Amino acid sequence: DSGVTQTPKHLITATGQRVTLRCSPRSGDLSVYWYQQSLDQGLQFLIQYYNGEERAKGNILERFSAQQFPDLHSELNLSSLELGDSALYFCASSVGDGGANEQFFGPGTRLTVL
Amino acid sequence: EDKVVQSPLSLVVHEGDTVTLNCSYEVTNFRSLLWYKQEKKAPTFLFMLTSSGIEKKSGRLSSILDKKELFSILNITATQTGDSAIYLCAKFYSGGSNYKLTFGKGTLLTVNP
């Protein structure tokens, strides 16, 4: 147990819909990272927040957005869902701001878009 | 004019998790949006929303309406196994001199202990 929690565990939804994925970082960690893992693309970094502010952006689509709240939990919003968005979405957290800090991964949310 | 779409279709969480259920609708003579919980019997009323941006709260459940973006969300915090149910949203709107209630297909929530 990494101490990072993600909800829900599974999501099944239809194309065109929107979903919200939640992540609570380990106690004391200020950074939250979002990743997408699909069979064909592998693990891809989406976005990072540090202490409430967006810090780094990876391959995040415009249809996706994220935020980090004052209590440091984070949400990833996925809208206008497409079949290709079906994937495992991981959240990770770390103490510091950069990629040099060890990231602790949550158990992931499996999204299935029908 | 009758369309009410809910998402996700289904989700599975553990007790204590927080969930967000979505309901979008098409606007035609919109009057209000309602949320219901259905277990093994008739739906039971949760909320009615008429004004945008004002959160309605009842215990661990809360809901809010966005009339600009035409959707509502239902949040359930600290979920319990007893929250397992189908959650339905419905648009209440006027059509001429009549009023109509159109339901979405629901979101099946399963809360595991």
HADDOCK unambig.tbl for C-alpha pairs under 7 A between the chains (distance, minus, plus):
assign (segid A and resid 7 and name CA) (segid B and resid 13 and name CA) 6.74 0.50 0.50
assign (segid A and resid 7 and name CA) (segid B and resid 17 and name CA) 6.50 0.50 0.50
assign (segid A and resid 8 and name CA) (segid B and resid 11 and name CA) 6.90 0.50 0.50
assign (segid A and resid 8 and name CA) (segid B and resid 12 and name CA) 6.36 0.50 0.50
assign (segid A and resid 8 and name CA) (segid B and resid 13 and name CA) 5.15 0.50 0.50
assign (segid A and resid 9 and name CA) (segid B and resid 12 and name CA) 6.17 0.50 0.50
assign (segid A and resid 9 and name CA) (segid B and resid 13 and name CA) 5.77 0.50 0.50
assign (segid A and resid 10 and name CA) (segid B and resid 11 and name CA) 5.75 0.50 0.50
assign (segid A and resid 10 and name CA) (segid B and resid 12 and name CA) 5.68 0.50 0.50
assign (segid A and resid 11 and name CA) (segid B and resid 8 and name CA) 6.57 0.50 0.50
assign (segid A and resid 11 and name CA) (segid B and resid 10 and name CA) 6.27 0.50 0.50
assign (segid A and resid 11 and name CA) (segid B and resid 11 and name CA) 4.89 0.50 0.50
assign (segid A and resid 12 and name CA) (segid B and resid 8 and name CA) 5.81 0.50 0.50
assign (segid A and resid 12 and name CA) (segid B and resid 9 and name CA) 5.80 0.50 0.50
assign (segid A and resid 12 and name CA) (segid B and resid 10 and name CA) 5.46 0.50 0.50
assign (segid A and resid 12 and name CA) (segid B and resid 11 and name CA) 6.47 0.50 0.50
assign (segid A and resid 13 and name CA) (segid B and resid 7 and name CA) 5.94 0.50 0.50
assign (segid A and resid 13 and name CA) (segid B and resid 8 and name CA) 4.40 0.50 0.50
assign (segid A and resid 13 and name CA) (segid B and resid 9 and name CA) 5.09 0.50 0.50
assign (segid A and resid 17 and name CA) (segid B and resid 7 and name CA) 6.42 0.50 0.50
assign (segid A and resid 19 and name CA) (segid B and resid 8 and name CA) 6.95 0.50 0.50
assign (segid A and resid 20 and name CA) (segid B and resid 20 and name CA) 6.95 0.50 0.50
